[in-house]
Amino acid sequence: MPLPVMAAIIQQGDQVLLCQRKEGALAGKWEFPGGKIEDGETPEECLVREIREELGITIEVDHIFQAVHSHYEHGDFLVIGYLAKHVAGEISLRVHSDCKWVELDKLDNFDLADANIPIAKSLKEKGNSAGSSVGPNGGSD
């Protein structure tokens, strides 16, 4: 049975927040920030708490964007990515070594943790289709 892990896909315009892990099994990898649910928490409450603890900011959690089952040497995880937005506070790194606002089409340039790759790919595709629904001449070519 995989361990559920919540991930916040925090978007600002056409950018999304990626954080780089400082330590542990995936040190150096980039990820959507988040963490494990504590007893009695909803997934949304978990994300609000984790993001406040890890980044010092307040987010508003929207709906599930994508869930990814991933197997690592250190365990089996179901990463559930929720769309979210930054509503208050300045980012301060508490458990990550770095974080960046990344344009959706540049997500491939980062060494993402395996479970985050399909989510990044879907975000990129969604971003591309949102911007390309109208042809270059403003009509349907």
QUISUL-V710539 format. One record per backbone hydrogen bond with DSSP energy under -1.0 kcal/mol. CO is the residue of the C=O (numbers start at 0). NH is the residue of the N-H. E is the energy in kcal/mol with one decimal. If there is no record, write none. Layout:
BEGIN
CO:NH:E / CO:NH:E
END
This chain:
BEGIN
2:77:-2.3 / 4:79:-3.0 / 5:34:-1.6 / 6:81:-3.0 / 7:9:-1.1 / 8:83:-2.3 / 9:16:-2.1 / 11:14:-1.7 / 13:103:-2.1 / 14:11:-2.8 / 15:101:-2.9 / 17:99:-2.4 / 18:30:-2.6 / 19:96:-2.2 / 20:27:-3.1 / 23:26:-1.6 / 25:28:-2.3 / 28:20:-3.0 / 29:112:-2.6 / 30:18:-2.9 / 32:7:-3.6 / 34:5:-2.8 / 37:40:-2.1 / 41:45:-2.5 / 42:46:-2.2 / 43:47:-2.2 / 44:48:-2.5 / 45:49:-3.2 / 46:50:-2.6 / 47:51:-1.8 / 48:52:-2.8 / 49:53:-3.2 / 50:54:-2.6 / 51:55:-1.1 / 53:93:-1.8 / 54:91:-2.6 / 57:86:-2.8 / 57:87:-1.5 / 59:84:-2.1 / 62:82:-2.5 / 65:80:-3.3 / 67:78:-3.0 / 69:76:-3.1 / 71:74:-1.6 / 74:71:-3.4 / 75:2:-2.9 / 76:69:-3.3 / 77:4:-2.7 / 78:67:-2.9 / 79:6:-2.7 / 80:64:-3.5 / 80:65:-1.5 / 81:8:-3.4 / 82:61:-3.3 / 83:10:-2.2 / 84:59:-2.5 / 87:57:-2.9 / 97:19:-3.1 / 99:17:-2.7 / 101:15:-2.4 / 102:105:-2.5 / 103:106:-1.3 / 105:108:-1.8 / 106:109:-1.5 / 109:111:-1.7 / 110:29:-2.7 / 112:115:-2.1 / 113:116:-1.2 / 115:119:-2.5 / 116:120:-2.5 / 117:121:-2.3 / 118:122:-2.5 / 119:123:-2.5 / 120:124:-2.4 / 121:125:-2.7 / 122:126:-2.7 / 123:127:-2.6 / 124:128:-2.6 / 125:129:-1.9 / 126:130:-1.6 / 127:131:-1.2 / 134:137:-2.2 / 138:134:-1.4
END
